[in-house]
Amino acid sequence: MKTIGRIEKWGQVTQLQGKNGTMSKCEVVIKDIGGDYADTYVATVWGEEAKKNIAKGTPVAAKLRFFTHKHEGRTYQDIVADEIISLAAKEVVF
């Protein structure tokens, strides 16, 4: 899904240890443009892109990927930000 919104929050970068080395991740909150009741998405940013902190309020175009998984009989939905373009700087952030 592609959306245009503003960065509400760019979270702290955390390092995860895996069998192939470490991976960075952070949580980003993007709110659609459209007023107080616009949709808000909390997405995960992975890899080196997680370290590219974008300031709160920056207008962006984002490509989000939604998927679900089951764990212990419950279903969870995750959102991953595959691409974020800063509309203020007119550059591809990742």
N, CA, C and O of each residue as an XYZ file, in Angstrom:
376
protein
N       0.842     -1.165      0.000
C       0.000      0.000      0.000
C       0.891      1.233      0.000
O       1.922      1.268      0.671
N       0.488      2.229     -0.749
C       1.214      3.499     -0.757
C       0.344      4.549     -0.089
O      -0.872      4.564     -0.275
N       0.964      5.424      0.685
C       0.231      6.467      1.387
C       1.066      7.737      1.464
O       2.293      7.695      1.369
N       0.393      8.854      1.636
C       1.060     10.137      1.860
C       0.642     10.614      3.236
O      -0.545     10.666      3.555
N       1.625     10.961      4.043
C       1.330     11.389      5.404
C       2.472     12.184      5.998
O       3.324     12.720      5.288
N       2.467     12.245      7.322
C       3.516     12.950      8.059
C       4.106     12.007      9.104
O       3.411     11.152      9.653
N       5.390     12.180      9.365
C       6.032     11.407     10.421
C       5.541     11.938     11.763
O       5.686     13.124     12.061
N       4.964     11.060     12.561
C       4.532     11.415     13.918
C       5.615     11.065     14.930
O       5.773     11.744     15.945
N       6.363      9.990     14.643
C       7.417      9.557     15.564
C       8.381      8.645     14.827
O       7.969      7.787     14.046
N       9.665      8.837     15.083
C      10.697      7.917     14.600
C      11.357      7.359     15.848
O      12.053      8.081     16.562
N      11.145      6.087     16.111
C      11.570      5.480     17.371
C      13.065      5.252     17.493
O      13.841      5.516     16.574
N      13.441      4.750     18.665
C      14.824      4.407     18.955
C      15.242      3.204     18.117
O      14.458      2.278     17.910
N      16.465      3.227     17.646
C      17.005      2.101     16.884
C      17.454      1.028     17.868
O      18.164      1.316     18.831
N      17.039     -0.201     17.622
C      17.495     -1.330     18.428
C      18.251     -2.301     17.535
O      17.973     -2.417     16.341
N      19.199     -2.986     18.127
C      20.003     -3.971     17.410
C      19.528     -5.365     17.803
O      19.396     -5.670     18.988
N      19.277     -6.197     16.820
C      18.869     -7.577     17.059
C      19.988     -8.501     16.607
O      20.567     -8.306     15.538
N      20.287     -9.493     17.407
C      21.332    -10.457     17.073
C      20.696    -11.684     16.434
O      19.799    -12.303     17.007
N      21.164    -12.022     15.257
C      20.683    -13.212     14.563
C      21.838    -14.132     14.237
O      22.985    -13.830     14.565
N      21.548    -15.250     13.595
C      22.622    -16.189     13.269
C      23.539    -15.666     12.166
O      24.653    -16.163     12.003
N      23.081    -14.661     11.401
C      23.900    -14.080     10.334
C      24.467    -12.714     10.710
O      24.938    -11.987      9.835
N      24.432    -12.347     11.993
C      24.955    -11.057     12.422
C      23.877    -10.213     13.076
O      22.845    -10.730     13.503
N      24.123     -8.904     13.151
C      23.159     -8.010     13.791
C      22.334     -7.275     12.742
O      22.777     -7.056     11.615
N      21.138     -6.904     13.139
C      20.219     -6.177     12.261
C      19.621     -5.034     13.071
O      19.269     -5.212     14.237
N      19.508     -3.871     12.457
C      18.886     -2.718     13.106
C      17.405     -2.685     12.781
O      16.978     -3.099     11.704
N      16.625     -2.180     13.740
C      15.199     -1.987     13.486
C      14.714     -0.828     14.334
O      15.268     -0.547     15.397
N      13.670     -0.154     13.855
C      13.012      0.877     14.647
C      11.547      0.933     14.241
O      11.138      0.394     13.212
N      10.782      1.598     15.076
C       9.347      1.742     14.843
C       9.086      3.176     14.396
O       9.588      4.122     15.002
N       8.307      3.330     13.346
C       7.960      4.651     12.837
C       6.439      4.774     12.814
O       5.728      3.827     12.477
N       5.957      5.956     13.179
C       4.520      6.228     13.163
C       4.258      7.243     12.058
O       4.819      8.338     12.063
N       3.396      6.869     11.109
C       3.033      7.732      9.983
C       1.537      7.983     10.049
O       0.745      7.044     10.133
N       1.154      9.255     10.010
C      -0.265      9.618     10.031
C      -0.637     10.195      8.676
O       0.013     11.117      8.183
N      -1.695      9.641      8.073
C      -2.183     10.155      6.793
C      -2.538     11.626      6.919
O      -2.930     12.097      7.986
N      -2.395     12.339      5.817
C      -2.827     13.732      5.779
C      -4.347     13.724      5.667
O      -4.904     12.995      4.846
N      -5.015     14.522      6.480
C      -6.472     14.526      6.414
C      -7.149     14.885      7.711
O      -8.329     14.576      7.883
N      -6.467     15.515      8.620
C      -7.121     15.979      9.836
C      -6.913     15.089     11.041
O      -6.098     14.166     11.030
N      -7.676     15.392     12.087
C      -7.526     14.707     13.369
C      -7.849     13.225     13.306
O      -7.277     12.443     14.066
N      -8.739     12.824     12.432
C      -9.200     11.442     12.393
C      -8.604     10.634     11.243
O      -9.133      9.584     10.880
N      -7.514     11.118     10.677
C      -6.847     10.397      9.587
C      -6.222      9.110     10.129
O      -5.883      9.023     11.309
N      -6.075      8.117      9.257
C      -5.484      6.840      9.655
C      -4.030      7.023     10.079
O      -3.302      7.848      9.526
N      -3.628      6.238     11.069
C      -2.260      6.238     11.577
C      -1.710      4.824     11.477
O      -2.404      3.860     11.799
N      -0.461      4.698     11.029
C       0.180      3.398     10.856
C       1.445      3.346     11.704
O       2.239      4.287     11.698
N       1.630      2.263     12.422
C       2.860      2.012     13.169
C       3.588      0.906     12.417
O       3.134     -0.238     12.383
N       4.715      1.255     11.819
C       5.426      0.315     10.953
C       6.847      0.095     11.461
O       7.398      0.919     12.191
N       7.419     -1.024     11.062
C       8.802     -1.344     11.390
C       9.682     -0.994     10.203
O       9.337     -1.265      9.052
N      10.827     -0.386     10.502
C      11.844     -0.097      9.496
C      13.049     -0.969      9.845
O      13.506     -0.965     10.988
N      13.565     -1.715      8.868
C      14.657     -2.662      9.094
C      15.954     -2.202      8.447
O      15.937     -1.411      7.504
N      17.075     -2.697      8.953
C      18.385     -2.501      8.343
C      18.944     -1.107      8.546
O      18.597     -0.410      9.500
N      19.812     -0.717      7.636
C      20.463      0.595      7.714
C      19.452      1.735      7.637
O      19.701      2.823      8.155
N      18.311      1.488      6.991
C      17.280      2.515      6.869
C      16.747      2.939      8.232
O      16.304      4.075      8.397
N      16.788      2.035      9.209
C      16.295      2.353     10.554
C      17.098      3.482     11.192
O      16.588      4.188     12.061
N      18.336      3.656     10.775
C      19.213      4.686     11.344
C      18.994      6.060     10.717
O      19.563      7.046     11.186
N      18.180      6.143      9.665
C      17.939      7.405      8.953
C      16.762      8.134      9.586
O      15.651      8.109      9.057
N      17.004      8.768     10.694
C      15.963      9.437     11.466
C      15.348     10.591     10.671
O      16.061     11.481     10.209
N      14.031     10.571     10.515
C      13.307     11.644      9.838
C      12.553     12.429     10.903
O      11.902     11.837     11.764
N      12.634     13.740     10.855
C      12.043     14.599     11.884
C      10.521     14.505     11.916
O       9.869     14.308     10.891
N       9.977     14.651     13.117
C       8.523     14.678     13.304
C       7.933     15.814     12.475
O       8.483     16.914     12.430
N       6.812     15.534     11.823
C       6.131     16.534     11.012
C       6.542     16.558      9.557
O       5.913     17.244      8.752
N       7.596     15.817      9.196
C       8.064     15.784      7.813
C       7.032     15.079      6.934
O       6.626     13.959      7.244
N       6.597     15.721      5.835
C       5.677     15.041      4.921
C       6.426     13.963      4.139
O       7.537     14.187      3.658
N       5.795     12.783      4.021
C       6.439     11.658      3.349
C       5.439     10.902      2.485
O       4.229     10.953      2.709
N       5.971     10.205      1.502
C       5.227      9.181      0.769
C       5.836      7.865      1.220
O       7.058      7.716      1.229
N       4.998      6.913      1.592
C       5.509      5.652      2.126
C       4.874      4.463      1.424
O       3.693      4.475      1.078
N       5.689      3.442      1.225
C       5.206      2.168      0.701
C       5.208      1.199      1.878
O       6.262      0.840      2.402
N       4.006      0.779      2.288
C       3.844     -0.084      3.451
C       3.418     -1.477      3.019
O       2.653     -1.643      2.069
N       3.926     -2.475      3.731
C       3.572     -3.871      3.453
C       2.924     -4.456      4.708
O       3.506     -4.418      5.793
N       1.726     -4.993      4.551
C       0.966     -5.574      5.655
C       1.035     -7.094      5.562
O       0.935     -7.655      4.471
N       1.206     -7.760      6.696
C       1.131     -9.214      6.703
C       0.705     -9.700      8.083
O       0.829     -8.980      9.074
N       0.204    -10.922      8.132
C      -0.242    -11.509      9.392
C       0.533    -12.784      9.672
O       1.064    -13.425      8.765
N       0.586    -13.133     10.945
C       1.162    -14.410     11.351
C       0.460    -14.892     12.613
O      -0.123    -14.106     13.360
N       0.529    -16.186     12.829
C      -0.106    -16.782     14.016
C       0.971    -17.186     15.007
O       2.049    -17.651     14.637
N       0.643    -16.993     16.288
C       1.533    -17.406     17.366
C       0.680    -17.840     18.545
O      -0.117    -17.063     19.070
N       0.855    -19.075     18.951
C       0.104    -19.640     20.073
C      -1.402    -19.439     19.914
O      -2.097    -19.062     20.858
N      -1.892    -19.698     18.696
C      -3.323    -19.642     18.433
C      -3.898    -18.255     18.211
O      -5.101    -18.119     17.988
N      -3.073    -17.230     18.266
C      -3.557    -15.862     18.043
C      -2.978    -15.326     16.742
O      -1.877    -15.703     16.342
N      -3.723    -14.447     16.086
C      -3.284    -13.850     14.827
C      -2.836    -12.419     15.078
O      -3.522    -11.648     15.748
N      -1.669    -12.072     14.527
C      -1.099    -10.737     14.676
C      -0.874    -10.128     13.298
O      -0.608    -10.842     12.331
N      -0.983     -8.803     13.216
C      -0.702     -8.106     11.967
C       0.517     -7.223     12.166
O       0.632     -6.526     13.174
N       1.420     -7.255     11.207
C       2.606     -6.408     11.221
C       2.593     -5.528      9.984
O       2.034     -5.888      8.948
N       3.222     -4.364     10.115
C       3.374     -3.441      8.991
C       4.862     -3.136      8.864
O       5.517     -2.795      9.849
N       5.394     -3.260      7.652
C       6.788     -2.939      7.374
C       6.817     -1.787      6.376
O       6.110     -1.810      5.369
N       7.639     -0.780      6.662
C       7.839      0.329      5.723
C       8.967     -0.074      4.778
O      10.132     -0.103      5.173
N       8.617     -0.383      3.531
C       9.613     -0.796      2.545
C      10.295      0.395      1.883
O      11.433      0.287      1.427
N       9.605      1.525      1.832
C      10.162      2.712      1.172
C       9.542      3.952      1.795
O       8.334      4.004      2.026
N      10.381      4.954      2.067
C       9.891      6.247      2.549
C      10.593      7.331      1.747
O      11.819      7.348      1.639
N       9.798      8.233      1.187
C      10.332      9.356      0.415
C       9.945     10.636      1.135
O       8.763     10.890      1.368
N      10.941     11.444      1.487
C      10.672     12.730      2.120
C      10.170     13.696      1.057
O      10.868     13.960      0.078
N       8.969     14.221      1.244
C       8.417     15.169      0.274
C       8.947     16.575      0.510
O       8.884     17.420     -0.382
N       9.469     16.831      1.707
C      10.053     18.140      2.007
C      11.376     18.303      1.265
O      11.663     19.371      0.724
N      12.180     17.239      1.241
C      13.488     17.292      0.593
C      13.435     16.773     -0.839
O      14.402     16.903     -1.589
N      12.292     16.179     -1.218
C      12.124     15.584     -2.543
C      13.238     14.585     -2.847
O      13.799     14.573     -3.943
N      13.548     13.748     -1.853
C      14.572     12.734     -2.047
C      14.104     11.409     -1.462
O      13.320     11.368     -0.514
N      14.596     10.345     -2.041
C      14.278      9.020     -1.528
C      15.143      8.781     -0.304
O      16.371      8.778     -0.393
N      14.503      8.583      0.837
C      15.244      8.290      2.055
C      15.701      6.844      2.012
O      16.845      6.542      2.350
N      14.815      5.949      1.598
C      15.159      4.546      1.327
C      14.060      3.919      0.531
O      14.139      2.739      0.191
